[in-house]
Amino acid sequence: MIKTNTLIINKLGLHARAASKLVTTASSFSSQIKIGHETQMADAKSIMAVMMLAACKGTELCLEIEGHDQDQACAAVLDLINRRFDEDE
């Protein structure tokens, strides 16, 4: 299992379009992927669960990934977040 923290750095935070991109990326892997705060973890493959996190810019989120492709899944999710969900800033 991989556990790591990441910071939401895009201007609008984890809004609908960014959440959709996150879910699409997470869904392309067979590993179980959870994202959230220590007290509230969400299934990263569920748009409603991700939207309920209401993560704005500057929010630190915990990422937990477990499965046979966990290394690739972790790299892809972190890359998407670090690219600011490919949004213009």
C-alpha positions in Angstrom: 0.0 0.0 0.0 1.2 3.5 -0.9 0.3 6.4 1.4 1.3 9.9 0.5 0.1 13.5 1.0 -0.5 16.0 -1.7 -1.5 19.6 -1.9 -4.3 20.9 -4.1 -2.6 23.8 -5.9 -4.9 24.8 -8.7 -6.9 28.0 -8.3 -10.4 26.6 -8.2 -9.5 23.5 -6.1 -11.2 20.2 -6.6 -14.3 21.5 -8.4 -16.5 19.5 -10.8 -14.1 19.5 -13.8 -11.0 18.7 -11.8 -12.9 16.0 -9.8 -14.1 14.5 -13.1 -10.5 14.3 -14.4 -9.3 12.8 -11.1 -12.1 10.1 -11.3 -11.3 9.3 -14.9 -7.6 8.9 -14.1 -8.3 6.8 -11.0 -10.8 4.6 -12.8 -8.2 3.6 -15.4 -6.3 1.6 -12.8 -7.5 -1.6 -11.0 -5.9 -0.6 -7.7 -8.2 0.7 -4.9 -7.6 4.5 -4.7 -8.8 6.6 -1.8 -8.3 10.3 -1.3 -9.2 12.7 1.5 -8.5 13.9 4.9 -7.5 11.7 7.9 -11.1 11.6 9.1 -12.9 11.6 5.7 -11.6 9.3 3.0 -13.3 9.1 -0.4 -13.2 6.5 -3.2 -11.3 8.3 -5.9 -13.3 6.5 -8.6 -16.6 8.0 -7.4 -17.4 11.5 -8.6 -19.9 12.2 -5.8 -17.4 11.0 -3.1 -14.7 13.2 -4.5 -16.9 16.2 -4.8 -18.0 15.8 -1.1 -14.4 16.5 0.0 -14.9 20.1 -1.0 -11.1 20.5 -1.3 -10.2 24.1 -2.1 -6.8 25.5 -3.1 -4.2 24.8 -0.4 -6.0 21.7 1.0 -3.7 18.9 1.9 -5.1 15.5 1.0 -4.0 12.0 1.9 -3.7 9.5 -1.0 -4.0 5.8 -0.3 -3.5 3.3 -3.1 -3.4 -0.5 -2.9 -3.2 -3.0 -5.8 -0.9 -4.5 -8.3 -0.6 -1.3 -10.4 -0.4 1.0 -7.3 2.9 2.6 -8.4 1.6 3.6 -11.8 -1.7 4.8 -10.3 0.1 6.9 -7.7 2.3 8.5 -10.3 -0.7 9.3 -12.6 -2.8 10.8 -9.8 0.0 12.9 -8.4 1.0 14.1 -11.9 -2.6 15.2 -12.6 -2.7 17.2 -9.4 0.7 18.7 -9.9 -0.3 19.7 -13.4 -3.2 21.6 -11.9 -5.6 19.3 -13.7 -4.5 20.8 -17.0 -6.3 24.1 -16.2 -5.2 27.5 -17.2 -4.0 29.5 -14.2 
